């Protein structure tokens, strides 16, 4: 009789440890952020000035452990043709280009990766437009 109580205590402690590990894994899931900052012209090659007040954000998906994903361009489709293809686009940076690019896991990336065994993983892509005006056309 005493042995059964011992096994129940061990099972209860293991369940508590598993729940604690799950909470720690979920709490740390949003830490993966990568950023790229574009550089300006020489001679100093400083990072480009950016507009942080108007970021453009989208969620991108990769499937089958990253083997299947689509190429992404920061253009917004404004008009589609009868065949469903995009025929007119709008540049969110109005020709100034992207000054900074960030990608990070969404809050639900890790739980979804666990449930799907890594076959579907969303990530958030954020772009910040440059405020540096491009040079005018030449003579």
ChimeraX attribute file (.defattr): number of C-alpha atoms within 10 A of each C-alpha:
attribute: neighborCount
match mode: 1-to-1
recipient: residues
	/A:1	5
	/A:2	6
	/A:3	7
	/A:4	8
	/A:5	10
	/A:6	11
	/A:7	11
	/A:8	11
	/A:9	11
	/A:10	11
	/A:11	12
	/A:12	12
	/A:13	12
	/A:14	12
	/A:15	12
	/A:16	12
	/A:17	12
	/A:18	12
	/A:19	12
	/A:20	12
	/A:21	12
	/A:22	12
	/A:23	12
	/A:24	11
	/A:25	13
	/A:26	15
	/A:27	12
	/A:28	11
	/A:29	17
	/A:30	15
	/A:31	11
	/A:32	11
	/A:33	13
	/A:34	11
	/A:35	12
	/A:36	13
	/A:37	18
	/A:38	16
	/A:39	14
	/A:40	14
	/A:41	9
	/A:42	7
	/A:43	6
	/A:44	8
	/A:45	10
	/A:46	12
	/A:47	15
	/A:48	19
	/A:49	17
	/A:50	20
	/A:51	17
	/A:52	13
	/A:53	8
	/A:54	12
	/A:55	15
	/A:56	15
	/A:57	14
	/A:58	12
	/A:59	13
	/A:60	16
	/A:61	14
	/A:62	16
	/A:63	15
	/A:64	13
	/A:65	13
	/A:66	12
	/A:67	9
	/A:68	11
	/A:69	12
	/A:70	10
	/A:71	5
	/A:72	9
	/A:73	7
	/A:74	18
	/A:75	12
	/A:76	12
	/A:77	13
	/A:78	10
	/A:79	12
	/A:80	12
	/A:81	9
	/A:82	7
	/A:83	6
	/A:84	8
	/A:85	10
	/A:86	13
	/A:87	11
	/A:88	12
	/A:89	13
	/A:90	13
	/A:91	13
	/A:92	18
	/A:93	20
	/A:94	11
	/A:95	12
	/A:96	14
	/A:97	21
	/A:98	21
	/A:99	22
	/A:100	22
	/A:101	17
	/A:102	15
	/A:103	19
	/A:104	19
	/A:105	20
	/A:106	18
	/A:107	17
	/A:108	14
	/A:109	21
	/A:110	21
	/A:111	16
	/A:112	15
	/A:113	15
	/A:114	12
	/A:115	11
	/A:116	13
	/A:117	13
	/A:118	17
	/A:119	16
	/A:120	18
	/A:121	23
	/A:122	19
	/A:123	19
	/A:124	17
	/A:125	21
	/A:126	17
	/A:127	26
	/A:128	23
	/A:129	24
	/A:130	23
	/A:131	17
	/A:132	14
	/A:133	9
	/A:134	10
	/A:135	6
	/A:136	6
	/A:137	5
	/A:138	4
	/A:139	3
